[in-house]
Structures are given as structure tokens and as C-alpha cells.
């Protein structure tokens, strides 16, 4: 590996580490307002939604909002399973199983 690539990776790791540790140290010493701490709870689900929804709506590289899009159907099934049983692995498995079944049909 070229040394400049290694230095870039090392620099990115340092920036990521220090940006996260700084936030954790500051939050541990500063009390946050209730509205802010309540809002911070929704960040993980917001990030997950931002990563998953584009893959469901534009899986083939173009926007397809119809029930002919098998990924929307699999996403709905996975979402219903997650809401009902609150089990991440069961939700992921049902979504993958739905995609396989829909591709075979």
C-alpha cells in the first residue's frame, strides 16, 4: 500500500474518533434540555430510514413507486413484521424471504 493512502486512512480514522469522543465527553458534562435529548433518540431511526427508503423506491436506478416494485412489497412486509414482533432479525429475514419469493414468481 502506498504511504499516502495509509496516511489518508489514518487521518480519517482520527477525525472520526475525535469527533465522536468529543461529543461523548461534552454530553457527559453538560446537561441537555429535555426537548433536545428527546429529539436525539430519533436520530438512529432517521438515519436508517434515509439509507433504506431510496433503495426501496429506486432499486433499479429509476424511481418506481408501484406495487410492481418487489422491493416496496418486501419493505412493507418487513416493516409490518418489525412492528408486530419487534425483532430486527425476524424483520430482515422476512424481507429477504419476500424478495426471493417475489423474484421466483
Number of C-alpha atoms within 10 A of each C-alpha: 5 6 8 9 10 11 11 11 11 12 12 11 12 12 11 11 11 11 11 11 12 11 10 11 10 10 11 10 8 8 9 11 8 9 8 9 11 10 9 10 10 10 10 10 10 10 10 10 11 11 11 11 14 12 15 20 19 15 15 11 9 8 13 16 12 11 9 10 17 20 26 22 18 23 23 15 20 23 17 15 19 18 12 10 10 12 11 14 11 14 22 18 13 20 24 17 15 20 18 13 12 15 10 7 5
